[in-house]
Amino acid sequence: MNDKSSNPNAIPEKVAKVMIDEIFRKNNVNPEEIKNNLSNDQKKMLKDMVEDLREQVNQFNKGEKDTTKTDE
Amino acid sequence: MGHMTKSKWRALDHCDGSSDRDDANVVQDADQVVSNQQISDEWIIIKDSQNIDVTTTDRQAAVSLQLGIEAAIAAVINISIGNGSQSDSITQGIRQMVNTRQGNRQKTIVEQSRDIEITTRDTDVAVNIQLLFQILAAIVASLDIL
């Protein structure tokens, strides 16, 4: 699901998941319940938003690594 | 320009007088680099120098990307959980995950130099963005959106 090839994660994916699950649990949020409350349109919208950001983050990381300098 | 004692060598000395080369842009470039210090504290000071190429983290892109991801996190939480005290508390919890990673200080000073290329990387900014995105990804993953 995630492409781990290009950039190393800031924290291991599992750690992020544990932390988020913990925050949800502390606040009495049941992910199962929310899943059912979201419409397909909403899910698609959020999914598109995240994919778009993933692309931007990858672009940014690419720029970070690109050390070639052009003289104009 | 009269020197009373042997003065320090200055890269731009030869520009005084007859030279028609315009080196003002060197100074201006440096100014711009120093002025953008939104999320971290980076100083690049260039003095008495000529032909210095500076490549640094694109602060503007970093800031807008960071804001974009933060807004996305807020949107996901608002849509899925609503915007009451519960979601405030969740947002705060998430903020605490990120807040530990602020503050990058680097200073680069170039003095009396010529033809130098500087490349600085603000790794903290990159890590911050990566972390924020991972949090966003973890949230949507746990909600089965992806």
Backbone of each chain as ProteinMPNN parsed JSONL, in Angstrom:
{"seq_chain_A": "MNDKSSNPNAIPEKVAKVMIDEIFRKNNVNPEEIKNNLSNDQKKMLKDMVEDLREQVNQFNKGEKDTTKTDE", "coords_chain_A": {"N_chain_A": [[0.832, -1.208, 0.0], [1.855, 1.257, 0.869], [4.517, 3.095, -0.615], [7.658, 2.308, 0.096], [10.003, 2.576, -0.95], [11.308, 4.966, -1.905], [11.672, 6.96, 0.125], [12.914, 7.067, 3.45], [11.009, 6.322, 6.339], [9.922, 8.648, 8.851], [9.25, 7.776, 11.358], [8.828, 4.36, 12.36], [6.279, 2.67, 10.568], [4.519, 1.09, 12.017], [4.736, 2.147, 14.536], [3.587, 4.657, 14.253], [0.994, 3.82, 13.759], [0.324, 2.533, 16.155], [0.435, 4.707, 17.902], [-1.596, 6.381, 16.911], [-3.828, 4.696, 17.185], [-3.832, 4.55, 19.927], [-4.372, 7.193, 20.656], [-6.943, 7.426, 19.609], [-8.225, 5.491, 21.165], [-7.984, 6.524, 23.763], [-9.675, 8.659, 23.508], [-12.103, 7.586, 23.283], [-12.836, 6.793, 20.71], [-14.199, 4.822, 18.277], [-12.918, 3.181, 15.685], [-14.186, 1.347, 14.018], [-16.838, 2.057, 14.145], [-16.794, 4.571, 12.97], [-16.022, 4.023, 10.392], [-18.339, 3.011, 9.283], [-19.934, 5.206, 9.322], [-18.98, 6.937, 7.441], [-19.593, 8.116, 4.22], [-19.371, 6.698, 0.922], [-18.583, 8.601, -0.9], [-17.364, 10.496, 0.723], [-15.243, 8.988, 1.667], [-13.859, 8.573, -0.69], [-13.155, 11.154, -1.368], [-11.451, 11.851, 0.755], [-9.506, 9.958, 0.385], [-8.472, 10.666, -2.123], [-7.412, 13.14, -1.441], [-5.376, 12.421, 0.349], [-3.743, 10.869, -1.299], [-2.933, 12.769, -3.1], [-1.437, 14.437, -1.458], [0.53, 12.636, -0.735], [1.897, 12.381, -3.076], [2.902, 14.976, -3.311], [4.584, 15.067, -1.072], [6.459, 13.154, -1.768], [7.551, 14.396, -3.987], [8.698, 16.612, -2.762], [10.606, 15.386, -1.135], [12.212, 14.336, -3.087], [13.237, 16.626, -4.234], [14.729, 17.478, -2.084], [16.761, 15.645, -2.079], [17.981, 16.045, -4.398], [20.842, 17.173, -5.426], [22.056, 18.383, -7.476], [23.143, 21.219, -9.216], [22.046, 23.86, -11.11], [23.523, 26.081, -13.313], [22.629, 29.184, -14.376]], "CA_chain_A": [[0.0, 0.0, 0.0], [2.777, 2.393, 0.892], [5.786, 2.836, -1.282], [8.709, 2.607, 1.057], [11.257, 2.542, -1.688], [12.024, 6.207, -2.163], [12.105, 7.722, 1.286], [12.797, 6.384, 4.738], [9.994, 6.912, 7.193], [10.4, 9.374, 10.019], [9.115, 6.778, 12.421], [8.3, 3.138, 11.743], [4.852, 2.739, 10.292], [3.777, 0.457, 13.112], [4.72, 3.076, 15.671], [2.558, 5.657, 13.95], [-0.306, 3.181, 13.915], [0.085, 2.335, 17.593], [0.166, 6.007, 18.519], [-2.925, 6.844, 16.498], [-4.806, 3.828, 17.849], [-3.857, 4.931, 21.344], [-5.085, 8.475, 20.762], [-8.36, 7.121, 19.392], [-8.745, 4.744, 22.305], [-8.096, 7.462, 24.888], [-10.787, 9.576, 23.285], [-13.309, 6.778, 23.052], [-13.232, 6.735, 19.308], [-14.176, 3.469, 17.75], [-12.739, 3.28, 14.224], [-15.175, 0.518, 13.326], [-18.067, 2.829, 14.053], [-16.611, 5.677, 12.025], [-15.996, 3.455, 9.045], [-19.706, 2.859, 8.776], [-20.581, 6.509, 9.196], [-18.479, 7.685, 6.289], [-20.157, 7.716, 2.93], [-18.347, 6.343, -0.068], [-18.09, 9.855, -1.468], [-16.422, 11.072, 1.681], [-14.035, 8.154, 1.659], [-13.124, 8.807, -1.926], [-12.598, 12.499, -1.277], [-10.31, 11.803, 1.682], [-8.476, 9.145, -0.243], [-7.833, 11.503, -3.152], [-6.641, 14.174, -0.746], [-4.164, 11.811, 0.897], [-2.872, 10.479, -2.414], [-2.384, 14.006, -3.637], [-0.384, 14.868, -0.536], [1.63, 11.682, -0.816], [2.648, 12.777, -4.265], [3.636, 16.214, -2.986], [5.663, 14.741, -0.133], [7.5, 12.478, -2.544], [8.213, 15.425, -4.792], [9.519, 17.417, -1.856], [11.772, 14.583, -0.753], [13.067, 14.227, -4.26], [13.941, 17.907, -4.32], [15.704, 17.501, -1.002], [17.917, 14.808, -2.365], [18.572, 16.451, -5.657], [21.865, 18.164, -5.093], [22.654, 18.998, -8.661], [22.902, 22.653, -9.247], [22.132, 24.36, -12.474], [23.969, 27.465, -13.466], [21.898, 29.803, -15.482]], "C_chain_A": [[0.864, 1.255, 0.0], [4.004, 2.089, 0.053], [6.901, 3.284, -0.347], [10.045, 2.748, 0.352], [12.007, 3.861, -1.66], [12.497, 6.927, -0.903], [11.934, 6.939, 2.576], [11.741, 7.079, 5.593], [10.612, 7.621, 8.387], [10.329, 8.482, 11.248], [8.563, 5.52, 11.764], [6.779, 3.22, 11.633], [4.022, 2.188, 11.441], [3.674, 1.385, 14.309], [3.644, 4.135, 15.463], [1.175, 5.063, 14.183], [-0.664, 3.004, 15.393], [-0.294, 3.657, 18.254], [-1.23, 6.524, 18.177], [-4.016, 6.01, 17.177], [-4.972, 4.225, 19.307], [-4.621, 6.243, 21.55], [-6.585, 8.26, 20.571], [-8.962, 6.456, 20.631], [-8.984, 5.671, 23.499], [-9.315, 8.354, 24.762], [-12.09, 8.849, 22.942], [-13.799, 6.821, 21.611], [-13.131, 5.294, 18.842], [-14.085, 3.514, 16.22], [-13.787, 2.494, 13.455], [-16.475, 1.291, 13.099], [-17.968, 3.905, 12.983], [-16.632, 5.182, 10.587], [-17.396, 3.403, 8.446], [-20.399, 4.194, 8.571], [-20.135, 7.296, 7.969], [-19.134, 7.184, 5.009], [-19.03, 7.387, 1.963], [-17.739, 7.585, -0.705], [-17.053, 10.49, -0.561], [-15.109, 10.292, 1.682], [-13.184, 8.439, 0.432], [-12.432, 10.172, -1.881], [-11.344, 12.49, -0.394], [-9.158, 11.018, 1.07], [-7.71, 9.954, -1.296], [-6.929, 12.546, -2.513], [-5.308, 13.597, -0.249], [-3.199, 11.42, -0.223], [-2.184, 11.69, -3.024], [-1.226, 14.5, -2.764], [0.812, 13.923, -0.573], [2.545, 12.033, -1.994], [3.511, 14.016, -3.97], [4.805, 15.951, -2.047], [6.806, 14.057, -0.873], [8.28, 13.471, -3.394], [9.175, 16.237, -3.933], [10.783, 16.649, -1.462], [12.745, 14.423, -1.915], [13.899, 15.494, -4.42], [15.032, 18.006, -3.285], [16.973, 16.755, -1.379], [18.663, 15.26, -3.605], [19.587, 17.565, -5.43], [22.495, 18.809, -6.326], [22.231, 20.452, -8.764], [23.006, 23.12, -10.687], [22.603, 25.804, -12.462], [23.237, 28.08, -14.638], [22.51, 31.139, -15.841]], "O_chain_A": [[0.632, 2.188, -0.768], [4.474, 0.952, 0.018], [7.058, 4.467, -0.047], [11.076, 3.006, 0.973], [13.214, 3.881, -1.418], [13.612, 7.45, -0.872], [10.94, 6.24, 2.769], [11.613, 8.303, 5.555], [11.68, 7.245, 8.87], [11.247, 8.452, 12.068], [7.903, 5.599, 10.728], [6.101, 3.771, 12.5], [2.976, 2.731, 11.796], [2.661, 1.41, 15.008], [2.891, 4.465, 16.379], [0.292, 5.719, 14.736], [-1.784, 3.282, 15.821], [-1.221, 3.719, 19.061], [-1.948, 7.035, 19.036], [-5.001, 6.551, 17.679], [-6.076, 4.238, 19.851], [-5.406, 6.383, 22.488], [-7.398, 8.843, 21.288], [-10.053, 6.808, 21.08], [-10.026, 5.618, 24.153], [-9.916, 8.758, 25.757], [-13.029, 9.424, 22.393], [-14.998, 6.878, 21.336], [-12.099, 4.641, 19.001], [-15.06, 3.844, 15.545], [-14.227, 2.908, 12.383], [-17.113, 1.203, 12.049], [-18.896, 4.131, 12.206], [-17.18, 5.826, 9.693], [-17.606, 3.708, 7.272], [-21.321, 4.315, 7.764], [-20.828, 8.208, 7.518], [-19.212, 5.982, 4.758], [-17.878, 7.763, 2.179], [-16.548, 7.625, -1.01], [-16.006, 10.956, -1.011], [-14.021, 10.867, 1.697], [-11.959, 8.533, 0.508], [-11.283, 10.32, -2.298], [-10.312, 13.053, -0.758], [-7.989, 11.374, 1.224], [-6.481, 9.93, -1.352], [-5.821, 12.8, -2.985], [-4.254, 14.212, -0.41], [-1.989, 11.616, -0.107], [-1.016, 11.64, -3.409], [-0.184, 14.921, -3.265], [1.96, 14.352, -0.457], [3.772, 11.984, -1.906], [4.685, 14.08, -4.334], [5.88, 16.531, -2.2], [7.978, 14.349, -0.631], [9.504, 13.396, -3.503], [10.309, 16.511, -4.326], [11.884, 17.2, -1.457], [13.96, 14.383, -1.721], [15.096, 15.442, -4.702], [16.113, 18.537, -3.543], [18.088, 17.164, -1.054], [19.819, 14.901, -3.826], [19.234, 18.733, -5.264], [23.362, 19.675, -6.214], [21.106, 20.83, -8.436], [23.964, 22.794, -11.387], [22.124, 26.628, -11.684], [23.237, 27.546, -15.747], [22.03, 31.813, -16.752]]}, "seq_chain_B": "MGHMTKSKWRALDHCDGSSDRDDANVVQDADQVVSNQQISDEWIIIKDSQNIDVTTTDRQAAVSLQLGIEAAIAAVINISIGNGSQSDSITQGIRQMVNTRQGNRQKTIVEQSRDIEITTRDTDVAVNIQLLFQILAAIVASLDIL", "coords_chain_B": {"N_chain_B": [[39.989, 54.72, -2.957], [41.667, 54.614, -0.106], [44.124, 52.903, 1.674], [45.175, 52.681, 4.929], [46.602, 50.886, 6.42], [47.8, 47.62, 5.629], [45.149, 46.23, 4.172], [42.392, 43.943, 4.75], [41.942, 41.228, 2.525], [39.522, 41.536, 0.04], [36.931, 40.021, -1.667], [35.497, 41.48, -3.486], [36.995, 43.638, -4.189], [38.086, 44.145, -6.7], [35.948, 45.002, -8.058], [35.453, 47.572, -7.448], [35.425, 50.823, -8.749], [36.263, 50.679, -12.063], [35.046, 48.348, -12.941], [32.295, 46.828, -14.545], [30.678, 44.858, -13.776], [27.827, 43.481, -12.319], [27.259, 42.826, -9.136], [25.345, 42.916, -7.31], [23.277, 41.197, -7.065], [24.197, 39.01, -5.734], [24.338, 39.74, -3.062], [21.673, 40.202, -2.648], [20.494, 37.699, -3.037], [21.493, 36.327, -0.839], [20.28, 37.754, 1.203], [17.625, 37.02, 0.842], [17.655, 34.361, 1.475], [18.175, 34.394, 4.178], [15.953, 35.632, 5.188], [13.721, 33.992, 5.314], [12.58, 32.337, 7.794], [10.773, 30.404, 8.909], [10.019, 27.845, 10.059], [12.312, 26.849, 11.026], [15.571, 27.616, 12.17], [17.655, 28.963, 10.339], [20.69, 30.23, 9.35], [22.426, 31.908, 6.932], [25.227, 33.437, 6.292], [26.823, 35.674, 4.297], [29.721, 37.246, 3.438], [31.781, 39.819, 2.233], [32.322, 38.485, -0.204], [32.289, 36.599, -3.259], [30.473, 35.295, -6.001], [29.017, 33.079, -4.837], [27.259, 30.199, -4.544], [24.182, 29.308, -3.328], [22.364, 26.67, -2.131], [19.502, 25.702, -0.646], [17.13, 24.228, 1.657], [13.904, 24.351, 0.331], [12.158, 26.557, 1.773], [9.698, 27.78, 1.545], [8.145, 25.98, 0.072], [8.25, 23.881, 1.848], [6.895, 24.873, 4.093], [4.304, 25.321, 3.072], [3.6, 22.795, 2.325], [3.657, 21.471, 4.757], [1.609, 22.825, 6.108], [-0.478, 22.075, 4.477], [-0.669, 19.321, 4.941], [-1.279, 19.33, 7.632], [-3.749, 20.57, 7.574], [-5.143, 18.655, 6.176], [-5.142, 16.553, 7.996], [-6.706, 17.686, 9.994], [-9.064, 17.924, 8.539], [-9.746, 15.258, 8.014], [-10.218, 14.362, 10.593], [-12.297, 16.04, 11.402], [-14.309, 15.375, 9.585], [-14.666, 12.671, 10.084], [-14.985, 12.389, 12.838], [-16.256, 14.58, 13.729], [-16.578, 17.968, 14.987], [-16.339, 18.505, 17.752], [-15.498, 18.567, 21.282], [-14.24, 16.204, 21.525], [-12.875, 15.782, 19.114], [-11.17, 17.918, 19.228], [-9.537, 17.208, 21.326], [-8.337, 14.979, 20.269], [-6.97, 16.082, 18.136], [-5.17, 17.571, 19.562], [-3.718, 15.585, 20.831], [-2.448, 14.486, 18.636], [-0.923, 16.616, 17.846], [0.929, 16.676, 19.866], [2.447, 14.512, 19.257], [3.94, 15.443, 17.198], [5.165, 17.759, 17.991], [7.567, 17.378, 19.307], [9.588, 17.538, 17.6], [10.795, 19.999, 16.73], [12.738, 22.841, 15.835], [15.536, 23.589, 14.513], [18.78, 24.404, 14.158], [21.04, 25.987, 12.249], [24.032, 27.441, 11.252], [25.666, 29.069, 8.718], [28.55, 30.437, 7.676], [30.134, 32.469, 5.42], [33.029, 33.946, 4.471], [35.067, 36.339, 2.957], [35.486, 34.937, 0.491], [35.438, 33.104, -2.586], [33.792, 31.813, -5.443], [32.226, 29.533, -4.415], [30.276, 26.719, -3.543], [27.42, 26.167, -1.746], [25.538, 23.829, -0.049], [22.854, 23.288, 1.895], [20.952, 21.222, 4.03], [17.88, 21.021, 5.436], [17.19, 18.834, 7.526], [15.424, 18.403, 9.581], [13.058, 19.648, 8.839], [12.311, 18.106, 6.672], [11.945, 15.673, 7.944], [9.88, 16.31, 9.663], [7.783, 16.806, 7.877], [7.565, 14.342, 6.718], [6.859, 12.857, 8.95], [4.399, 14.034, 9.686], [2.923, 13.355, 7.459], [2.936, 10.603, 7.663], [1.431, 10.288, 9.948], [-1.031, 11.218, 9.091], [-1.494, 9.258, 7.133], [-1.627, 7.018, 8.768], [-3.913, 7.561, 10.222], [-5.963, 7.598, 8.262], [-5.653, 5.018, 7.395], [-6.378, 3.524, 9.618], [-9.002, 4.1, 9.647], [-9.841, 2.783, 7.518], [-9.846, 4.003, 5.025], [-8.023, 4.123, 3.022]], "CA_chain_B": [[39.988, 53.981, -1.7], [43.014, 54.607, 0.451], [44.302, 52.001, 2.81], [46.212, 53.175, 5.824], [47.457, 49.723, 6.666], [47.456, 46.569, 4.685], [43.782, 45.865, 4.541], [41.981, 42.568, 4.496], [41.573, 40.943, 1.148], [38.087, 41.467, -0.175], [36.663, 39.412, -2.975], [34.886, 42.428, -4.409], [37.867, 44.781, -4.403], [38.29, 44.446, -8.113], [34.731, 45.59, -8.617], [35.46, 49.007, -7.199], [35.953, 51.573, -9.882], [35.881, 50.558, -13.469], [34.325, 47.124, -13.305], [30.867, 47.05, -14.774], [29.908, 43.674, -13.397], [26.84, 43.775, -11.295], [27.248, 41.744, -8.164], [24.345, 43.206, -6.286], [22.36, 40.067, -6.882], [24.779, 38.092, -4.747], [23.885, 40.222, -1.754], [20.227, 40.039, -2.552], [20.211, 36.279, -2.86], [21.77, 35.972, 0.551], [19.223, 38.355, 2.016], [16.396, 36.244, 0.738], [17.814, 33.098, 2.188], [18.127, 34.631, 5.618], [14.691, 36.205, 5.652], [12.659, 33.008, 5.503], [12.922, 31.439, 8.898], [9.497, 30.123, 9.531], [9.933, 26.704, 10.951], [13.574, 26.526, 11.641], [16.416, 28.772, 12.353], [18.836, 28.765, 9.528], [21.359, 31.461, 8.977], [23.532, 31.812, 5.983], [25.79, 34.785, 6.238], [27.871, 35.765, 3.277], [30.349, 38.54, 3.661], [32.985, 40.073, 1.435], [32.55, 37.306, -1.025], [31.807, 36.719, -4.619], [30.127, 34.069, -6.705], [28.68, 32.01, -3.896], [25.982, 29.56, -4.88], [23.555, 28.733, -2.143], [21.181, 25.826, -2.325], [19.028, 25.332, 0.682], [15.783, 23.665, 1.643], [12.899, 25.291, -0.12], [11.364, 26.821, 2.97], [8.33, 28.115, 1.168], [7.477, 24.723, -0.281], [8.141, 23.077, 3.063], [5.844, 25.423, 4.944], [2.971, 25.111, 2.526], [3.326, 21.356, 2.376], [3.355, 21.15, 6.149], [0.267, 23.333, 6.388], [-1.417, 21.26, 3.724], [-0.87, 18.034, 5.624], [-1.989, 19.609, 8.888], [-5.152, 20.83, 7.229], [-5.735, 17.373, 5.796], [-5.379, 15.807, 9.24], [-7.87, 18.313, 10.62], [-10.245, 17.596, 7.727], [-10.095, 13.853, 8.244], [-10.776, 14.228, 11.937], [-13.593, 16.706, 11.443], [-15.304, 14.623, 8.812], [-14.962, 11.359, 10.649], [-15.317, 12.406, 14.259], [-17.001, 15.782, 14.063], [-15.659, 18.972, 15.511], [-16.599, 18.822, 19.153], [-14.343, 18.513, 22.179], [-13.559, 14.933, 21.272], [-11.917, 15.932, 18.025], [-10.134, 18.845, 19.72], [-8.623, 16.429, 22.16], [-7.57, 14.112, 19.362], [-6.026, 16.943, 17.423], [-4.111, 17.933, 20.5], [-2.88, 14.397, 20.994], [-1.619, 14.36, 17.436], [0.057, 17.702, 17.867], [2.009, 16.303, 20.791], [3.334, 13.575, 18.556], [4.788, 16.162, 16.243], [5.85, 18.901, 18.584], [8.889, 17.069, 19.835], [10.6, 17.63, 16.554], [10.969, 21.331, 16.165], [13.976, 23.513, 16.221], [16.759, 23.225, 13.822], [19.619, 25.579, 14.079], [22.319, 25.888, 11.588], [24.608, 28.696, 10.782], [26.728, 28.918, 7.734], [29.171, 31.744, 7.466], [31.139, 32.501, 4.362], [33.664, 35.247, 4.533], [36.237, 36.504, 2.093], [35.626, 33.738, -0.331], [35.056, 33.251, -3.974], [33.474, 30.568, -6.152], [31.925, 28.454, -3.479], [28.925, 26.195, -3.603], [26.955, 25.713, -0.437], [24.255, 23.132, -0.05], [22.442, 22.902, 3.24], [19.722, 20.433, 4.056], [17.193, 21.088, 6.714], [16.623, 17.494, 7.662], [14.291, 18.449, 10.508], [11.853, 19.988, 8.094], [11.941, 16.935, 5.885], [11.453, 14.659, 8.876], [8.587, 16.797, 10.125], [6.803, 16.591, 6.819], [7.399, 12.896, 6.606], [6.134, 12.412, 10.142], [3.017, 14.485, 9.565], [2.222, 12.564, 6.452], [2.741, 9.252, 8.21], [0.311, 10.357, 10.886], [-2.229, 11.281, 8.248], [-1.682, 7.945, 6.517], [-2.034, 6.076, 9.803], [-5.291, 7.852, 10.574], [-6.885, 7.106, 7.23], [-5.555, 3.559, 7.341], [-7.158, 2.93, 10.698], [-10.413, 4.303, 9.315], [-10.118, 1.988, 6.322], [-10.16, 4.836, 3.875], [-7.09, 3.783, 1.923]], "C_chain_B": [[41.402, 53.882, -1.138], [43.112, 53.686, 1.642], [45.434, 52.522, 3.668], [47.174, 52.038, 6.156], [47.088, 48.69, 5.626], [46.074, 46.037, 5.05], [43.503, 44.411, 4.212], [41.669, 42.397, 3.019], [40.059, 40.871, 1.037], [37.815, 40.984, -1.583], [36.161, 40.439, -3.975], [35.759, 43.64, -4.701], [37.972, 45.166, -5.88], [37.055, 45.041, -8.765], [34.679, 47.095, -8.393], [36.01, 49.701, -8.435], [35.391, 51.125, -11.205], [35.021, 49.34, -13.79], [32.838, 47.396, -13.498], [30.053, 45.815, -14.412], [28.981, 43.994, -12.237], [26.758, 42.602, -10.32], [26.215, 41.958, -7.077], [23.455, 42.002, -6.035], [22.893, 39.032, -5.897], [24.268, 38.456, -3.364], [22.397, 39.944, -1.589], [19.846, 38.578, -2.337], [20.399, 35.864, -1.413], [20.694, 36.527, 1.472], [17.974, 37.489, 2.02], [16.486, 34.929, 1.504], [17.628, 33.307, 3.683], [16.723, 35.015, 6.081], [13.599, 35.164, 5.907], [12.997, 32.037, 6.623], [11.68, 30.997, 9.622], [9.507, 28.949, 10.489], [11.266, 26.326, 11.556], [14.479, 27.738, 11.541], [17.691, 28.569, 11.563], [19.419, 30.108, 9.123], [22.436, 31.153, 7.967], [24.057, 33.23, 5.809], [26.938, 34.794, 5.237], [28.433, 37.174, 3.287], [31.596, 38.666, 2.803], [33.317, 38.926, 0.499], [31.936, 37.485, -2.402], [31.521, 35.343, -5.201], [29.92, 32.876, -5.762], [27.309, 31.473, -4.283], [25.393, 28.909, -3.649], [22.354, 27.898, -2.551], [20.725, 25.386, -0.955], [17.629, 24.758, 0.565], [14.789, 24.73, 1.212], [11.883, 25.518, 1.008], [9.894, 27.06, 2.641], [7.53, 26.845, 0.86], [7.256, 23.878, 0.963], [6.991, 23.561, 3.928], [4.472, 25.117, 4.372], [2.604, 23.631, 2.524], [2.932, 20.941, 3.794], [1.939, 21.605, 6.511], [-0.791, 22.493, 5.683], [-1.71, 19.95, 4.422], [-1.624, 18.245, 6.933], [-3.47, 19.842, 8.63], [-5.859, 19.53, 6.872], [-6.055, 16.536, 7.031], [-6.63, 16.355, 9.93], [-9.146, 17.937, 9.863], [-10.704, 16.169, 7.987], [-10.776, 13.706, 9.598], [-12.156, 14.874, 12.024], [-14.667, 15.916, 10.725], [-15.679, 13.329, 9.522], [-15.453, 11.424, 12.094], [-16.187, 13.607, 14.631], [-16.067, 16.801, 14.665], [-16.001, 19.437, 16.925], [-15.339, 18.726, 19.992], [-13.552, 17.228, 21.968], [-12.496, 15.098, 20.183], [-10.817, 16.922, 18.403], [-9.068, 18.08, 20.475], [-7.757, 15.507, 21.315], [-6.527, 14.926, 18.61], [-4.853, 17.313, 18.312], [-3.142, 16.771, 20.719], [-1.933, 14.221, 19.822], [-0.537, 15.422, 17.43], [1.236, 17.341, 18.773], [2.972, 15.311, 20.156], [4.361, 14.32, 17.717], [5.681, 17.184, 16.916], [7.265, 18.641, 19.077], [9.986, 17.314, 18.811], [10.694, 19.009, 15.936], [12.34, 21.862, 16.537], [15.205, 22.963, 15.574], [17.586, 24.497, 13.733], [20.861, 25.275, 13.292], [22.771, 27.244, 11.111], [25.711, 28.391, 9.792], [27.307, 30.299, 7.481], [30.252, 31.637, 6.394], [31.753, 33.89, 4.367], [34.908, 35.265, 3.662], [36.486, 35.291, 1.21], [35.105, 33.989, -1.738], [34.767, 31.866, -4.546], [33.235, 29.386, -5.206], [30.488, 28.009, -3.666], [28.533, 25.68, -2.23], [25.635, 24.98, -0.626], [23.929, 22.76, 1.384], [21.126, 22.15, 3.143], [19.104, 20.585, 5.425], [16.481, 19.754, 6.922], [15.427, 17.488, 8.607], [12.983, 18.744, 9.791], [11.367, 18.779, 7.301], [11.344, 15.852, 6.785], [10.065, 15.036, 9.377], [7.488, 16.516, 9.118], [6.506, 15.109, 6.679], [6.552, 12.362, 7.761], [4.663, 12.79, 10.063], [2.254, 13.635, 8.562], [1.964, 11.146, 6.95], [1.56, 9.213, 9.171], [-0.999, 10.376, 10.119], [-2.54, 9.908, 7.651], [-2.173, 6.936, 7.548], [-3.499, 6.303, 10.186], [-6.24, 7.283, 9.521], [-6.822, 5.585, 7.103], [-6.426, 2.929, 8.422], [-8.658, 3.14, 10.481], [-10.791, 3.586, 8.033], [-10.414, 2.812, 5.088], [-9.254, 4.499, 2.699], [-7.201, 2.3, 1.577]], "O_chain_B": [[42.231, 53.135, -1.659], [42.252, 53.706, 2.523], [46.532, 52.774, 3.173], [48.393, 52.213, 6.167], [46.162, 48.884, 4.839], [45.88, 45.463, 6.121], [44.261, 43.747, 3.505], [41.191, 43.319, 2.358], [39.397, 40.222, 1.847], [38.391, 41.473, -2.555], [36.373, 40.291, -5.178], [35.324, 44.569, -5.381], [37.95, 46.342, -6.246], [37.113, 45.527, -9.894], [33.941, 47.805, -9.076], [36.942, 49.218, -9.076], [34.184, 51.185, -11.436], [34.34, 49.317, -14.815], [32.212, 48.105, -12.709], [28.862, 45.744, -14.716], [29.348, 44.703, -11.3], [26.252, 41.53, -10.651], [26.211, 41.271, -6.055], [22.944, 41.811, -4.932], [22.128, 38.274, -5.301], [23.825, 37.599, -2.6], [21.937, 39.51, -0.533], [18.965, 38.273, -1.533], [19.578, 35.148, -0.839], [20.251, 35.856, 2.404], [17.355, 37.259, 3.059], [15.513, 34.461, 2.096], [17.001, 32.496, 4.364], [16.347, 34.756, 7.224], [12.65, 35.434, 6.644], [13.643, 31.016, 6.387], [11.555, 31.199, 10.83], [9.041, 29.069, 11.623], [11.319, 25.551, 12.511], [14.159, 28.74, 10.9], [18.684, 28.058, 12.08], [18.722, 30.992, 8.623], [23.246, 30.244, 8.144], [23.39, 34.096, 5.243], [27.888, 34.017, 5.337], [27.704, 38.157, 3.159], [32.37, 37.717, 2.672], [34.457, 38.465, 0.43], [31.166, 38.412, -2.65], [32.224, 34.37, -4.933], [30.559, 31.831, -5.885], [26.327, 32.214, -4.337], [26.023, 28.067, -3.009], [21.447, 28.375, -3.234], [21.478, 24.771, -0.2], [17.018, 24.798, -0.503], [14.835, 25.868, 1.679], [10.908, 24.783, 1.165], [8.989, 26.614, 3.347], [6.403, 26.668, 1.323], [6.215, 23.24, 1.12], [6.206, 22.761, 4.437], [3.573, 24.698, 5.102], [1.441, 23.267, 2.699], [1.998, 20.165, 3.995], [1.175, 20.869, 7.136], [-1.864, 22.235, 6.23], [-2.86, 19.516, 4.488], [-2.491, 17.452, 7.301], [-4.329, 19.369, 9.374], [-7.022, 19.326, 7.22], [-7.101, 15.892, 7.105], [-7.491, 15.602, 10.385], [-10.18, 17.665, 10.473], [-11.894, 15.906, 8.158], [-11.785, 13.013, 9.728], [-13.069, 14.327, 12.642], [-15.796, 15.803, 11.201], [-16.845, 12.939, 9.56], [-16.255, 10.591, 12.514], [-16.779, 13.646, 15.709], [-14.88, 16.527, 14.838], [-15.95, 20.628, 17.232], [-14.231, 18.797, 19.462], [-12.345, 17.18, 22.206], [-11.371, 14.617, 20.315], [-9.675, 16.79, 17.961], [-7.868, 18.28, 20.286], [-6.584, 15.287, 21.618], [-5.373, 14.522, 18.466], [-3.703, 17.36, 17.874], [-1.926, 16.951, 20.782], [-0.77, 13.855, 19.991], [0.609, 15.166, 17.061], [2.387, 17.663, 18.477], [4.159, 15.28, 20.482], [5.498, 13.877, 17.554], [6.801, 17.444, 16.476], [8.059, 19.567, 19.243], [11.172, 17.295, 19.139], [10.671, 19.141, 14.713], [12.997, 21.364, 17.452], [15.819, 22.001, 16.037], [17.109, 25.535, 13.275], [21.639, 24.391, 13.65], [21.988, 28.066, 10.636], [26.574, 27.546, 10.031], [26.583, 31.222, 7.106], [31.158, 30.809, 6.477], [31.042, 34.891, 4.274], [35.691, 34.316, 3.644], [37.572, 34.712, 1.205], [34.419, 34.975, -2.008], [35.408, 30.88, -4.183], [33.959, 28.39, -5.219], [29.598, 28.821, -3.915], [29.231, 24.861, -1.633], [24.728, 25.477, -1.294], [24.662, 21.996, 2.013], [20.298, 22.422, 2.274], [19.737, 20.31, 6.445], [15.323, 19.581, 6.54], [14.521, 16.669, 8.46], [11.942, 18.164, 10.098], [10.175, 18.474, 7.267], [10.362, 15.202, 6.426], [9.186, 14.184, 9.5], [6.405, 16.048, 9.468], [5.357, 14.689, 6.541], [5.658, 11.537, 7.574], [3.786, 11.971, 10.339], [1.105, 13.25, 8.784], [0.909, 10.565, 6.692], [0.796, 8.248, 9.209], [-1.944, 9.657, 10.443], [-3.684, 9.454, 7.66], [-3.028, 6.101, 7.251], [-4.234, 5.35, 10.443], [-7.196, 6.578, 9.845], [-7.81, 4.943, 6.749], [-7.118, 1.939, 8.184], [-9.48, 2.436, 11.066], [-11.898, 3.744, 7.518], [-11.149, 2.374, 4.203], [-9.658, 4.578, 1.539], [-6.503, 1.82, 0.683]]}, "name": "protein", "num_of_chains": 2, "seq": "MNDKSSNPNAIPEKVAKVMIDEIFRKNNVNPEEIKNNLSNDQKKMLKDMVEDLREQVNQFNKGEKDTTKTDEMGHMTKSKWRALDHCDGSSDRDDANVVQDADQVVSNQQISDEWIIIKDSQNIDVTTTDRQAAVSLQLGIEAAIAAVINISIGNGSQSDSITQGIRQMVNTRQGNRQKTIVEQSRDIEITTRDTDVAVNIQLLFQILAAIVASLDIL"}
